[in-house]
Amino acid sequence: MKALVTGATGFIGSHLVEELIRKGYRVGCLARKTSNLKWIEGFDVNILYGDCEDEGSLRQIPSDTDIVFHLAGLTKARRDEDFFCVNEKGTENLLRVVSSGLPGLKRFVYLSSLAAVGPSKDGEPVNETSETRPVSSYGKSKLAGEDAVAKYRNSVPATIIRPPAVYGPRDRDFYVLFKMLKKGFYPYWGKCYYSLLYVDDLIRGLILASEEKEAAGEVYFLSDGKVYSNEDLVGEIAGVLGSRITKVRIPKPFVTFLAKVNEKVSKNVSIVSGDRLNDIKYSNWTCDSSKAGKQLKFIPKVTIKEGIKWTADWYRIHQWL
């Protein structure tokens, strides 16, 4: 089987590339010329230099590609329009090329997000029948990417995957929390609840979605099946790090102020940004992955205790902590 992975040099993409190679796939990786290839160096892959924002550069995708995993996307940006340029328009460009240039395509897997649906309004985990109410530009742009996939439903056999917060080795977003807890404090603005997923389980879910014939045209949430409070998560990380934690109470309005200050003074775009705080303002980010369990036979294998330990160990080994 021949697979193409966009976003192959990133956190999730590099793990997917590694697993596909292990399973015997021939793998092509779409990467920008400015991308850092360190996570996929040494793997037997075909690097295609291109950009989903440049439709012409996508014409080089081999016509005999069997599966396309579209993971490239923008999770942090200074301007709202940047999210849509990459997550919506970039997806449309890729679908346009795929629909006309890959006649034997078996599956197009689009990595969306729980943010495309938005938080739970009643405390119950959202599912595939829930009304979509994204509350951030990031979430709205991922939903727009889903809409682009839907436009090509008659010509591209696609499956949409909506994971919650994903963590594991190489991730830089959860790393921010690990660093804070290593220093012995964490900001607290009230009780919150989350679904989570370790990266290896997400990779298994993506591959199952690409291989299951009946998954074409479907949307799935993936999670480890549990719901965690922010205090549960902090407790797990602190236990692995051996840190004594001080809870720093911060009013929500002040969190927004700090994010705006951070955006102005920071050279790099942080996960702690004004737009992503539109998500953080809500206290219930949970999803129900039972549909994936029934139709894809998706069974998460990694517990939060295992996943947090393995992530912390990787951070230590690579001297991030």
N, C-alpha and C positions, 0 to 999 in steps of 0.2 A: 504493500500500500504506500502511496506517495502523499505526504501531507505538507501543507504550507502553514507556517505559523507567523502571524503578524504580532508585533510586540514581543518577539522572541528573546530580546536582550533584557527584558525587565524581570521583576520578581517572579510573577506567575509564569510568564512565557518561558523563562529559562528552565523552570522545573518541568514544564510540559515537554519541551524539547528533549530533555534528559530522559523522561519516561518513554516518549515515543521511540527514541533510538533504542532503548532497552527492549522494547517490544518488537523491534525489527522493522519499523517504518523507515522509509527514505524521507528525510526531512529537509524542506527548504525554509529558510528564515528571511523574512522581509525586514530589512533594517535600514535606517537612515545612515548616510555616510558619516554623520557625527556621533552615531551610537557607540557606546562602550560595549565591546564584545566579550568582556572578561568572563561573564558567567557561561558563555557557550564556546569559549576557546577550547580546542582540543577535541570537540565533538565532530563526528563525520557528518557535516551538514553543508548544504549549498546556500551560501549567502547571496541574497538578491538585494542589491542596494536600490531602495526606492522609498516612497512616502505615500501614504494613503491620501494625502492632500493633493498629490500630483497624479492625476489619473493616467497620464502618459507613462509614468514610471512603472505602472502596474501591468502594462502590456507584456512584460517579460515573464510573467508567471507561466510556468509550463502548462501547456494545454492538457497534459495527461494527469494533472493533479486530481487525486481522489477526494481529499478532504481539506477544507480550509478552516483553520481555527483563527478567528479574528479577535485577538486580544489587545491589539494596539488601541490605546485610548488615553485621554487626558483626565487625571484625577485632581490635579491642582493647577490653577491658572490665576493670573492677575486680572484678566478681563473675562466677562461672561461669554463674549462672542468667541473666544478661543476654545471654550468647551464645545460649542456647536460646530465650529470649523473642523475639529478633529473627530469628535464622537458622532456627529450626524453626517456632515458632508463627506468626511473620510470614509465612513461606512458605505454611503451611497456610491462613492466612486469605486470602491472595491466590488460592490455588488454588481455594478454596471459592467465591469470588466469580466467578472466571474460568470455572469449570466450569458454573455456572448462568446467568451473565449475558452470556457472549460466545459465542453459538451458532455464529458463523462463524470462530472462532479457528483459524488455520492452524498456529501453533507457539507453544509456551511454552519459552523458553530459560532454563534455570537456571544461573547462574554459581556453581559449587561451587569446589573447591580440591584440589590435591594433598594438602593436610593432611587431607582427609576419608578418604584411604586410608592415609596415614602413610608413614614412611620405608621405604626398601628394607632388607630384612633380610639379603640375601645379596650386596649390591653391584650387582645387576642392576636396571636401571630398572623400576619398577612399570608395569603396563599394566591394561587394563580387566578382565582376568581375575584380577588379584591380590586376595588377601584383604584386606578393609578392616580396618586396625588403627590408627586415629587415636590419637595420643599426647597431645593437648592438648584442652582443653575447646572451643577454637575448632574444631579438626578434627572433634571429636565432634558439635558443633552443625551443622556443614556437612553431615556425613553424615546427621544427623537431617533436615536440609532435603531431602536426596536421597530419604530414605525417604518424606517427605511427598509428593514428586513421584510416587514409585512408587505411592502409594495411589490417585492419580487417573489412572493410566495408561489406564484404559478410557474416560475422558471428556475428558482433556486431552492433545493430541499434544505431548509434551514431549521436549526434548533437554537432557542435562546436560553441561556443559563443566567440566573440571577442569584449570585452568592451574597451573603451578608459580609461582615468584616472578615477578611482573610489574613491569617498570620502564619509566620514560619521563617526559616532561614532566608536571608537576603532582603527581608521586608524592612523598609525604612519608616513606615508610618507607625507601626506598633513600637518600633525602636525608640520613638520619642517618649512613649510611656515607660518603657524599660529604663531609659536614662533618668527620667524623673524619679522613679521609684528607687533606682540605685542610689540616688542622692538623698533619699529618705522622706520624700513628700509627694503628695499628689493633689491636684486641684479638685474640689468637690462642690458641685452646685445642685445636689439633690440626687435621690435614688434614680438610677436608670437601668434599663434591661436590654440585653443584646442577645442575638444569635451570633454564633461564631463558626468558623470553619478553618481547620488546619490545611495548609496548602497541598499536601499530598492527597488529602481526601477530595479537594476541588479538582485536582488533576485526574483522579480516577473518575469523577463525575463527568468531566469534559469528554474523556475518551469513551465512556459508556454512551453518552449522548451522541457521539459521532458514529458509533457502531450499531446502535439499536435502530432497526428499520422503522419501527413504529414511532420513533421520536421526531421524525420529520414533521415540521409545522407546529411543533409543541414548544411550550415554555415551562421551565422548571426552576423552582427554588432549590438550593442546596444548603444544608447546614449540618452540624453534628447532632442535631436533634434535641439539644438542651437549651435552656434559657438561663443566662447569667446576669446577675446584677453587677454594677460597676465595682461594688465591694468584693464580690466573688472573684472577679478578674484581678483586681489589685492584690487580693489575698494570695492568689495562686502565684503571681509574679514575685511578690515580696518574699514568699516562702522559698522560692527557688533561688532568689538573689541573697537571701539571708539578711534582708533589710528591715529595720524598724521604721515604720511609716508614720508620718504626721499628716493628718488630714487638714488641708488648708481650704477652709470654706470661702467660696467666691460667689457673690451674687451673679446671676446670669447676665444682667446688663454690663457688669464689669468685665465679664469674659469677652463680650463683643468688643469692648473698648480695647482690651489687651490684644485681640486679634488684629484690629485695625492698626494699632501701633506696630505690631510685629510685621505687618505687610509693608509698612513704610520704611522701617529700618533694616529689614532683612534683604540681602542680595538675592537669595533663593526663595522660591515659592514654597511655603510650608503647608503641611496638612492643617496647621492651626491658622486658617485664613477666614476672612469674612464670609465667603460663600459656604465653606464647609461647616461653619458654625451655625448656618441655617439648619443643617442637619442635627448638630449637637444640641440645639435648643430643645429638641424633642426627646422624650425620656423612654420611648419604647420602640426599639428597632429589632423586631423579631419576625421570623418567618417559619412557615410550616413546609417541610420538605417531604411530606408523606407521598405526594404524587410521584416524585423521583424514586422513592423507595419501591412503589408498586410497579411503575412502568419501566424504570431503568434498572431495577434491582440494586439501587444505590444504597449501600450500607456504610456509613462512616466508620472508620477503624481507629481513629486517633482521639483519645480523650484529651480534655483540656490540660490535665495534669501532665500527660506525656508531651503534648504539643508545646506547652510553655517551657518545659524543661529542655526539650530539644532545641527550641528557638534560643533560649538563654545560653545554652552550651555553644551554639554556633556563634552567637555574638561574642562570647568570651574567646573562643578559638581564633576568631578573626579580629580580635582586639577592638571590637566596637564598644565593649563594656570594660 
